[in-house]
Amino acid sequence: MATKRDFYEVLGVPKNASEEDIKKAYRKLAMKYHPDRNQGDAAKEAEVKFKEVKEAYEMLSDGQKRAAYDQYGHAGVDPNMRGGAEGFAGGFADAFGDIFGDIFGQARRGAGGRQVYRGNDLSYAMEITLEDAANGKNAELRIPSWEECDTCSGTGAKPGTSVKTCGTCQGSGVVQMRQGFFSVQQTCPHCRGSGKTITDPCGTCHGQGKVKRQKTLEVKIPAGIDDGMRIRSAGNGEPGTNGGPPGDLFIEIRTKKHEIFERDGDDLHCQVPISITTAALGGEIRVPTLQGEAALDIPEGTQTGKQFRLRGKGIKGLRSSFPGDLYCHIVVETPVKLTEHQRKLLKELGESLKKGGNKHSPNEDTWTDKLKRFFT
């Protein structure tokens, strides 16, 4: 069996470290090795280190345990020496519940020593238009909400009956377990930390004291928000347990596909079709922007794929000082459904262009040269 490392060495603190130094060291290491932050090949090693760090903190953050460890070493806190601990249930999660809660906000002690739990966070996907993302808006959401049960007035007990004090923990929500030279507290397994038991639960809320309903929540969508960003609505998650604080609601933004524009950060891109005559002769056209129409000068001889940049016609992002740009990508349209007269005119034009040689079609001539080199 591998020798256990010194708890002070695990946390990286000296033996005379203060409680605050020990807590700071634990917070840093717990965040570093937490399973949610380590995936793939590193997950197994991180899990081992996470448990090692938690055990070290659990021992050194408690005055009695630390004193026993300082005097007797690991033998003073060996769980195999705990007496009367056969009733110790819940395993790893319960043993370290208070420590984990101190770091991640899940469990704390409430009035009378009862363990209170922060409610779970909720997530909601909201779909908005590109215009809403650029300009911002106020939106209303219908989300599930827990409210006090009207039937039992929040007690969880059937009307006419009462809630009883838990006989196991005498209403404290915790029980004492002897462990070696000292005793530790754990959440009462009978009432799960509430300190109360309900023998005849309310038929409406089934003993929970709360019922699920819908509520309307107003959310401000800030101008410049981008696809995939989240908005936090504090306190609108699930309610806590035993008087614990509620969780938060996280609204994830999904931007609908726009029929004209594509967003790339703060910049916008769009395809602009022009006629063959405009491409050949040049001229001014009107192009759309999120702020309205804008004029764009097309020079003579413009080809498909030519890109024009309109400065400041993009989107001003949340962290940007200036708006992005709009990039217009030219697409020259080939005329279709021609009349006989139009066909005749185009043939005449084609013959005229041939007489002019490659000066009218420089790209075609270059392409022909490339083909010759390829097949030579």
Secondary structure, DSSP 8 states (H G I E B T S, - for coil): ------HHHHHT--TT--HHHHHHHHHHHHHHH-GGG--TTHHHHHHHHHHHHHHHHHHHTSHHHHHHHHHHGGGGG-GGG-SS-TT--SHHHHHTHHHHHHHHSSEEE-GGG-EEE----EEEEEEE-HHHHHH-EEEEEEEEEEEE-TTTTTS-B-TT---EE-TTTTTSSEEEEEETTEEEEEE-TTTTTSSEE-SSB-TTTTTSSEEEEEEEEEEEE-TT--TT-EEEETT-S---BTT-----EEEEEEE---SS-EEETTEEEEEEEE-HHHHHH-EEEEEEETTEEEEEEE-TT--TT-EEEETT-S---TT-SS---EEEEEEE----S--HHHHHHHHHHHHHHHHTGGGS-HHHHHHHHHHHHHH-
